[in-house]
């Protein structure tokens, strides 16, 4: 499913025009992106939890040359689905 499919579904099921649906979907995605960029966790009841985690720098190795290198510290995004979502996926 693409963003265009989501906009089409919102337009059809909620009675909004395509322009209104597009603005609504873009607004929701913008809110989610802003929340995660600021480092906050995002929990959507019945869907799951998006969590921003910090990874420390570490030593790594280039598998082709065997050369050791430093992998820089970074933030990663993880998602943990809710039990309701897990059940829905497994029973579909």
Residue pairs with C-beta under 8 A, 6 or more apart in sequence:
3 25
3 29
6 25
7 18
7 21
7 22
7 25
8 18
8 21
10 16
10 21
10 24
10 25
11 17
11 18
11 20
11 21
14 21
16 24
32 42
32 50
35 42
36 42
36 50
36 52
36 77
39 52
39 75
40 52
41 49
41 50
41 51
41 52
42 49
42 50
43 49
43 50
45 82
46 82
46 84
46 85
47 81
47 82
47 84
47 85
48 79
48 80
48 81
48 82
48 85
49 79
49 80
49 82
50 77
50 78
50 79
51 77
51 78
51 79
51 80
52 75
52 76
52 77
53 75
53 76
53 77
53 78
54 73
54 74
54 75
55 73
55 74
55 75
55 76
56 73
57 70
57 71
57 72
57 73
58 70
58 71
59 68
59 69
59 70
59 71
60 68
60 69
60 70
60 71
61 67
61 68
61 69
62 68
62 69
81 89
